[in-house]
Amino acid sequence: MNDTIAAISTALGVGAISIIRVSGPESISIVNKIFKGKDLTKVNTHTINYGHIVNNNELIDEVLVSVMKAPKTFTAEDVVEINSHGGISTTNKVLELLLTNGARLAEPGEFTKRAFLNGRIDLVEADGIMNLISSKTEKSRKLSINQLSGKVSSNIKELRNKLVSIISNIEVNIDYPEYEDIEVITNEKIYPSLLSFKEELQTIIKKSEEGKLINEGINLGIIGRPNVGKSSLLNNLLEEEKAIVTDIEGTTRDIVEGTINLNGIVLNIIDTAGIRETDNIVEKIGVEKSKSIINKCDLIILILNYNEELSKEDLELLEKIKDKKHLILINKIDLDKKINLDKLDN
């Protein structure tokens, strides 16, 4: 962490503005080498400075340069941010000049890593930053802000302090039994505290699991035999023709995916190949993929045909999903009934 790193912080592409961030002990002096304007080594911290990026008297771009001196920065190091015009060529040229003059290209996530190693943020807050960047819904954004603001870390630290207090009292009783002025810790006294600690810990774990679903979404797998309507269901949920639908069994040979926003929760829908015995090598690979999806998804929809008796494959799928959260959808109810619904009570 004794070197200085640089990277493009905004998405690389055509836009109004791009930001190139530099962090490290030499960040101000490195940028100053390619900046024509005020002497950046003499400006006040947390100021924005107008000027130009130049290379051997060649004008590269008109920029605004933000200078932020340690320790009150994101990484707790000297940080400089160059606001340039958003062209791909211009942005890459500015980064190239920084690397030529002594900076090193930052690894993915290295600015956040430095913030953590320098004590600026903890791991929970670091994870919150990544979640905030990748947020797809408003609920996910709010959850990430809570992580980033330190609320989650504060709850965990409070729990830790309670546990340390309990352990300290036990150790005092064991190490200094001769002291009469200390509180005697018995099972009756310690049990309520431990019970309260357990309940609070379970609450945090439950919220963590809920948070995972909000951030990453719910993986919904649609399974069933060929030609039961899996792809039609996917298309209807997505409101687009994502998967090819025909009357020919085995049309879907591979996994087809799509996402929808359901009241602030991302639903990752996975349409699978029809599960059946087959000698076709390509279809067989698709069937194996379909079976593996069952273990990876948070929710399974098994589609069965109303006009067909339960097959060996249907019964096997019912057995596989019985311990998972699942829904059973009966399709083609406009046709004559042949399915035995009593066998679905699993």
C-alpha positions in Angstrom: 0.0 0.0 0.0 3.0 2.3 -0.3 2.4 2.8 -4.1 -0.2 5.0 -5.8 -3.0 3.4 -7.8 -5.2 4.8 -10.5 -8.3 3.6 -12.4 -11.4 4.8 -14.3 -14.2 5.1 -11.7 -17.1 5.7 -14.2 -18.4 3.2 -16.7 -16.2 3.3 -19.8 -18.2 4.6 -22.8 -19.5 7.7 -24.5 -20.9 10.2 -22.0 -20.6 13.8 -20.7 -18.1 13.1 -17.9 -15.6 10.4 -16.9 -13.9 10.3 -13.6 -10.3 8.9 -13.1 -9.5 8.3 -9.5 -5.9 8.3 -8.1 -5.1 7.2 -4.5 -1.8 6.9 -2.6 1.1 8.9 -1.2 2.2 10.3 -4.7 -1.3 10.9 -6.1 -1.1 14.7 -5.9 2.4 15.0 -7.3 1.7 12.5 -10.2 -1.4 14.3 -11.3 0.4 17.6 -11.0 2.9 16.4 -13.6 0.2 16.3 -16.3 -2.0 19.1 -15.1 -1.7 22.7 -16.4 -3.3 25.1 -14.0 -2.8 25.7 -10.3 0.1 23.9 -8.5 -1.9 21.0 -7.0 0.7 20.4 -4.3 -0.1 23.9 -2.9 -3.9 23.9 -3.1 -6.2 23.4 -0.1 -7.7 20.0 0.6 -11.2 19.2 -0.7 -11.0 21.8 -3.5 -11.9 21.6 -7.2 -9.4 23.0 -9.6 -9.9 24.0 -13.2 -7.3 23.4 -15.8 -6.1 21.1 -18.6 -4.4 17.7 -18.9 -1.3 18.1 -21.1 1.4 15.8 -22.5 4.6 17.5 -23.7 2.7 20.7 -24.4 0.0 18.8 -26.3 -3.5 19.6 -24.9 -5.3 16.4 -24.0 -8.5 17.6 -22.3 -10.1 20.4 -20.3 -10.7 19.0 -16.8 -11.8 19.7 -13.2 -9.5 18.1 -10.6 -10.6 17.4 -7.1 -7.8 17.3 -4.5 -8.6 15.5 -1.2 -5.8 15.0 1.3 -5.5 12.2 3.9 -7.0 11.2 6.2 -10.5 12.5 5.4 -10.9 10.6 2.1 -12.5 7.4 1.1 -9.3 5.4 1.3 -7.8 7.5 4.1 -5.0 8.3 1.7 -4.4 11.3 -0.6 -7.0 11.1 -3.3 -7.3 13.0 -6.6 -10.2 12.7 -9.0 -9.9 14.0 -12.5 -13.3 14.9 -14.1 -12.7 14.7 -17.9 -15.0 14.6 -20.9 -16.5 11.2 -21.3 -15.0 10.0 -24.6 -13.4 6.6 -24.6 -10.2 7.8 -26.2 -9.8 10.8 -23.9 -10.4 8.9 -20.7 -8.0 6.1 -21.7 -5.3 8.7 -22.6 -5.6 10.5 -19.2 -5.3 7.1 -17.5 -2.3 6.2 -19.7 -0.5 9.4 -18.7 -1.1 8.7 -15.0 0.4 5.2 -15.4 3.4 6.6 -17.4 4.1 9.1 -14.6 4.3 6.6 -11.7 0.8 5.3 -10.9 -0.1 1.7 -11.0 -3.4 0.4 -12.5 -5.7 -0.5 -9.6 -7.0 -4.0 -9.2 -10.8 -4.5 -9.2 -12.1 -3.3 -5.8 -8.7 -2.1 -4.7 -9.9 1.4 -3.6 -12.5 -0.3 -1.3 -9.8 -2.7 -0.1 -7.5 0.2 0.9 -10.4 1.9 2.7 -10.9 -1.3 4.7 -7.2 -1.9 5.4 -6.8 1.7 6.5 -9.7 1.4 9.0 -12.0 3.7 7.0 -14.7 1.1 6.7 -15.3 -2.5 8.0 -16.1 -5.6 6.0 -19.9 -5.1 6.4 -19.7 -1.6 5.0 -17.4 -2.7 2.2 -19.9 -5.3 1.2 -22.6 -2.6 1.4 -20.7 -0.5 -1.2 -20.5 -3.3 -3.6 -24.2 -4.1 -3.1 -25.1 -0.4 -3.6 -23.3 -0.3 -6.9 -25.1 -3.4 -8.1 -28.5 -2.5 -6.7 -31.3 -3.2 -9.2 -34.3 -2.2 -7.0 -35.2 0.5 -4.5 -35.4 -2.1 -1.7 -31.9 -3.3 -2.5 -30.6 0.3 -2.5 -32.1 1.1 0.9 -30.7 -2.1 2.4 -27.2 -1.3 1.0 -27.4 2.2 2.4 -28.1 0.7 5.9 -25.0 -1.4 5.5 -22.9 1.5 4.3 -24.1 3.9 7.1 -22.8 1.4 9.7 -26.2 0.4 11.2 -25.5 -3.3 10.7 -22.0 -3.0 12.1 -23.4 -1.1 15.1 -25.8 -3.9 15.9 -23.1 -6.6 15.6 -20.7 -4.6 17.9 -23.5 -4.1 20.4 -24.1 -7.9 20.5 -20.4 -8.5 20.8 -20.2 -6.2 23.8 -23.0 -8.0 25.5 -21.3 -11.3 25.0 -17.9 -9.9 26.3 -19.7 -8.7 29.4 -21.2 -12.1 30.1 -17.8 -13.8 29.5 -16.0 -11.3 31.8 -18.4 -11.9 34.7 -17.9 -15.6 34.4 -14.1 -15.3 34.3 -14.1 -13.0 37.4 -16.1 -15.6 39.3 -13.7 -18.4 38.3 -10.4 -16.5 38.8 -11.3 -14.6 42.0 -13.8 -16.7 44.0 -12.4 -15.2 47.2 -13.7 -11.7 46.5 -16.9 -11.1 48.4 -17.9 -7.9 46.6 -18.3 -9.4 43.2 -21.7 -10.6 41.9 -22.0 -14.4 42.0 -22.9 -15.6 38.5 -25.2 -18.6 38.6 -27.0 -20.5 35.8 -30.3 -18.8 36.8 -28.7 -15.3 36.4 -26.8 -16.0 33.2 -29.5 -17.9 31.3 -31.8 -14.9 30.6 -28.9 -13.0 29.2 -27.8 -15.8 27.0 -31.4 -16.4 25.8 -31.7 -12.7 24.9 -28.3 -12.8 23.1 -29.5 -15.9 21.1 -32.7 -14.2 20.1 -31.0 -11.1 18.9 -28.4 -13.1 17.0 -31.2 -15.2 15.3 -32.9 -11.9 14.3 -29.7 -10.6 12.6 -29.2 -13.9 10.8 -32.8 -13.8 9.6 -32.4 -10.3 8.4 -29.1 -11.3 6.7 -30.9 -14.1 4.8 -33.7 -11.7 3.8 -31.1 -9.1 2.7 -29.4 -11.7 0.5 -32.7 -12.3 -1.3 -33.2 -8.6 -1.7 -29.7 -8.0 -3.1 -29.3 -11.0 -5.2 -32.9 -11.7 -6.0 -35.0 -15.0 -5.8 -33.9 -17.7 -8.1 -37.1 -19.3 -9.5 -36.7 -22.6 -11.5 -39.5 -23.8 -13.8 -39.3 -27.6 -14.2 -41.3 -30.4 -15.7 -41.6 -32.9 -18.5 -41.4 -31.7 -22.1 -44.3 -29.8 -23.6 -46.1 -29.0 -20.2 -45.9 -25.2 -20.8 -42.7 -24.2 -19.0 -41.5 -21.8 -21.8 -45.0 -20.4 -22.2 -45.1 -19.6 -18.5 -41.6 -17.9 -18.7 -42.8 -15.8 -21.7 -46.0 -14.7 -19.9 -44.1 -13.8 -16.7 -41.6 -11.7 -18.7 -44.2 -10.4 -21.1 -42.0 -11.1 -24.0 -41.1 -14.0 -26.4 -37.9 -15.0 -24.6 -38.2 -18.7 -25.2 -39.2 -20.5 -28.4 -42.6 -22.3 -27.9 -43.8 -25.1 -30.2 -45.8 -28.3 -29.9 -42.7 -30.3 -30.5 -41.4 -32.0 -27.4 -37.8 -31.1 -26.4 -37.8 -27.7 -28.1 -36.0 -26.2 -25.2 -32.6 -27.9 -25.0 -30.8 -25.4 -22.7 -31.5 -23.0 -19.9 -33.3 -19.8 -20.7 -33.3 -17.0 -18.2 -35.0 -13.7 -17.5 -35.7 -11.3 -14.7 -38.6 -9.3 -13.4 -39.0 -6.7 -10.6 -41.7 -8.0 -8.3 -42.6 -5.3 -5.7 -39.0 -4.4 -5.3 -37.6 -7.9 -5.3 -35.7 -9.2 -8.4 -37.1 -12.5 -9.6 -34.5 -14.5 -11.6 -36.7 -16.9 -13.7 -35.0 -20.0 -15.1 -36.8 -22.1 -17.8 -35.3 -25.5 -18.1 -35.3 -28.3 -20.6 -38.0 -30.9 -20.3 -37.0 -33.8 -18.0 -37.4 -37.2 -19.6 -35.5 -40.3 -20.7 -33.7 -39.6 -24.0 -31.0 -41.0 -26.2 -30.3 -37.6 -27.7 -26.9 -36.4 -26.4 -27.7 -32.7 -26.6 -31.1 -33.1 -25.0 -29.6 -35.4 -22.3 -27.2 -32.6 -21.3 -30.1 -30.2 -21.0 -32.0 -32.7 -18.8 -29.0 -33.0 -16.4 -28.8 -29.2 -16.2 -32.5 -29.1 -15.4 -32.1 -31.5 -12.5 -29.2 -29.6 -11.1 -31.2 -26.4 -11.1 -33.5 -27.8 -8.4 -30.7 -27.6 -5.8 -29.6 -24.1 -6.9 -33.0 -22.4 -6.8 -34.8 -20.7 -3.9 -38.2 -21.6 -5.3 -39.4 -24.3 -7.7 -42.4 -24.3 -10.0 -43.3 -27.8 -11.1 -45.7 -27.9 -14.1 -47.9 -30.9 -14.7 -50.5 -31.6 -17.4 -54.1 -32.0 -16.3 -54.8 -34.4 -19.2 -51.9 -36.8 -18.5 -51.4 -39.4 -15.8 -48.4 -38.8 -13.5 -45.3 -40.4 -15.1 -42.2 -41.9 -13.6 -40.4 -38.6 -14.2 -43.2 -36.6 -12.5 -43.1 -38.7 -9.4 -39.3 -38.4 -9.3 -39.5 -34.6 -9.5 -42.2 -34.5 -6.8 -39.8 -36.5 -4.6 -36.9 -34.1 -5.4 -38.7 -30.9 -4.5 -40.7 -32.1 -1.4 -38.1 -30.5 1.0 -37.8 -27.3 -1.0 -40.1 -24.3 -1.3 -42.2 -25.1 -4.3 -45.4 -24.5 -6.2 -47.2 -27.1 -8.3 -48.9 -25.7 -11.4 -51.5 -27.8 -13.2 -51.7 -26.9 -16.9 -54.2 -27.7 -19.7 -57.2 -27.9 -17.4 -59.5 -27.3 -20.4 -58.8 -30.9 -21.5 -60.1 -34.2 -20.0 -58.7 -34.9 -16.5 -56.3 -37.9 -16.3 -54.0 -36.7 -13.5 -54.4 -38.2 -10.0 -54.3 -35.1 -7.8 -54.3 -37.2 -4.6 -50.7 -38.1 -5.3 -49.6 -34.4 -5.1 -50.1 -34.2 -1.3 -46.4 -34.3 -0.4 
